[in-house]
Each structure stands twice: as C-alpha cells, then as structure tokens.
Amino acid sequence: MRRIFLIILQITATIGLCGCQANKAQQVSDAPTTPLVWPAPPEIARLSYERSVGRPHDVGARISAFGRMANWLTGASKGNEPLVRPFGLALDEEDNLCLTDTAAHTVCFFDRTKKKWFRWDKIGKLRLLSPVAVAKRTETLYVADSGRAAVIAFNLSGKLRFQITNHLERPSGLAIAGQRLYVADAQLHRVFVYDLEGHELSSFGRRGTGPGEFNFPTHLAADSQGWLYVTDSMNCRVQIFTPEGEFKGQIGSMGDSPGHFSRPKGVAVDSLGHAYVVDANFDNIQIFDREGRLLLGLGGAGQDPGQFWLPNGIAISRENEIFVADCYNHRVQVFKYIGPS
C-alpha cells in the first residue's frame, strides 16, 4: 500500500512539473518579444498589451494534484478547458472575472484570491442554452440566456436563486449599478430595470433611430456615476442614459472612418471616464472621452496580440485592466491603461 501511495505521489509531482512547463511555454509563445503599446513610439503610450487568456491556467487557476492526475490518466482537461467562443464579460466588486462561452454553453467565474476557476453548463437541472451576458454582485451571478429568453440568477454553488422571464424575449446585455440590474432586450429594442432580487422597476426605449430609441441593443455598461451606456448595435452608436433612463448623449455613428462604427458589440468605461467601444466588423477598439471625442484606436483583423476576430464584449477593472472577448480567436485579450491620469 505504501509503495502504491509513493508511486501516486511521484506521478502527481511529474504531472505538476509538466503542467508548469507547458504553461510557461504557452505564456512565452503568446508574449510579444518587445512591449506592445498604443500609440506606437515616439508618441506617449496610453495602452499596453498584457496577456491573452485561452484557458484557466493562463490566469493562474489551480487544479488539485489529484485533479491533474485524473486528467493525465484520462487525457481530459477538466478544470482547464479551453475557451471556445468567449462572448460576454464582466468584473465583480473585487475585479474577479466572469465570462460566458456561448459555443460551449457555459458560464465561468475566476476567483483571483483563491485562484479558483468555476464553470457551469447547467444551474440545478436547468441547462444553459445560449448564455450571452453575465453580471455578478456579492455571491450572486446573473446570466442572460437568449435561448431561454431569461435571466438566470444563481450562487457559486450552482444553486438556482430565481429566473426573470416576464417581458423578456431575447436578453442580450446586463449591467449592475447600485441596487439595480439593467437588462437589454435586443428583440424588444428596450432596456428593463430590476432590483437585485428580480423585481421589475421600470423600462425605457422603443425601436427607432431617435435619441433614446434602439435598433437591436446588445451590450450594457455603467460608469462610476451610475450612468448607463447602451450599445445600440444596428444604429451604429452607443447611447448614454442616467440611472433613471433619461437620454444624455451618444458616442459615434455609422461610417467607416475613425470615430464611427459598423457593428459595435461592447462598451466599458474606465476610472478616468474614457469609453471603450468594441466593433465586431472593424475588429477594433475605439476609445472616447466624456464628450464623445475619439482619443485612440487599436486593433485590426488577425490573430496576433492586439488583433481581433469578431470581438464581442469588454470589461474594465478598477485598476484599468481592459478585458476583451476575442470571440473567434478563442481567447480573452488583456490590456492596461498606462497613460497620464
């Protein structure tokens, strides 16, 4: 029995060493040989490329020794599954990463402190069909599942708390500001407002092209003041509202030159009030000031660091780390604002 135990320990140590070497090799291959910044020298750099996340190990998520051994014996990658099509992104109050993987029909959560990666393909007996957006407050995750026409709320144990189904047809975006949960419905061209227990408070918007009207709204974000940014996708703009839904302005319009959009698919705001807008057709990110003036753009079609393939979704931490769902490159790219404050 002692001999068997020693053999298991030896195998486990070998697996751990191989895993560390593989992760190190992967990080080296993904990293540019020289720092990648925007704009390029000799201008003052504002953004830097940090890393790409293609699986849990890339952010330092840990798997138990016996989990690694089981994967080695079976050829599986449980606990370190690669991302298939990362879609929706969010960060909680502690800047822990939340994401949806629509092609894998899963929702993931990474606890930075515990280095633990959670992954769900069903909540209780409820199987996820098309999770497209996620938000989290304290111990509750909220997932917009457009296939179920519902927002599903559950805890970290995977226990269902409640569902929001009334008045929803194709929920596409989520944001939490204060004690309110905002839900964009692309099919209804409307934004619904709930409390954090799922009770409807109000709604605003209708289909159209005027201020406060939408044409397939897809993504939501809230800034430090609680103002709401709505990606009005088919109107090729981002609209800005007060917490009560009063229209305050817009960013961008249809066009193919800098400062314009073709298919905006995500928005987030950093601690300085800069708005970052992802465009799926242009495969880029454009950054604007509070008045909607273009400050900087980066990206282009491709697979290298800083390039994208149909990006969808963006989230920014309190330290101005920028996470972008690089959907068809099967990764999340991470940048950082390093410019003057």
HELIX and SHEET records of a PDB file:
HELIX    1   1 ARG A    2  ASP A   30  1                                  29    
HELIX    2   2 PRO A   56  VAL A   59  5                                   4    
HELIX    3   3 ALA A   65  THR A   74  1                                  10    
HELIX    4   4 SER A  233  ASN A  235  5                                   3    
HELIX    5   5 CYS A  327  ASN A  329  5                                   3    
SHEET    1   A 5 VAL A  37  TRP A  38  0                                        
SHEET    2   A 5 LEU A  47  VAL A  53 -1                                        
SHEET    3   A 5 ARG A 331  TYR A 337 -1                                        
SHEET    4   A 5 GLU A 321  ASP A 326 -1                                        
SHEET    5   A 5 ILE A 314  ILE A 316 -1                                        
SHEET    1   B 4 PRO A  86  LEU A  91  0                                        
SHEET    2   B 4 LEU A  97  ASP A 101 -1                                        
SHEET    3   B 4 THR A 106  ASP A 111 -1                                        
SHEET    4   B 4 LYS A 116  TRP A 120 -1                                        
SHEET    1   C 2 LYS A 122  ILE A 123  0                                        
SHEET    2   C 2 LEU A 126  ARG A 127 -1                                        
SHEET    1   D 4 PRO A 131  ARG A 137  0                                        
SHEET    2   D 4 THR A 140  ASP A 145 -1                                        
SHEET    3   D 4 ALA A 150  ASN A 155 -1                                        
SHEET    4   D 4 LEU A 160  ILE A 164 -1                                        
SHEET    1   E 4 PRO A 171  ALA A 177  0                                        
SHEET    2   E 4 ARG A 180  ASP A 185 -1                                        
SHEET    3   E 4 ARG A 190  ASP A 195 -1                                        
SHEET    4   E 4 GLU A 200  PHE A 204 -1                                        
SHEET    1   F 4 PRO A 217  ALA A 222  0                                        
SHEET    2   F 4 LEU A 228  ASP A 232 -1                                        
SHEET    3   F 4 ARG A 237  PHE A 241 -1                                        
SHEET    4   F 4 PHE A 247  ILE A 251 -1                                        
SHEET    1   G 4 PRO A 264  VAL A 269  0                                        
SHEET    2   G 4 ALA A 275  ASP A 279 -1                                        
SHEET    3   G 4 ASN A 284  PHE A 288 -1                                        
SHEET    4   G 4 LEU A 294  GLY A 299 -1                                        
END                                                                             
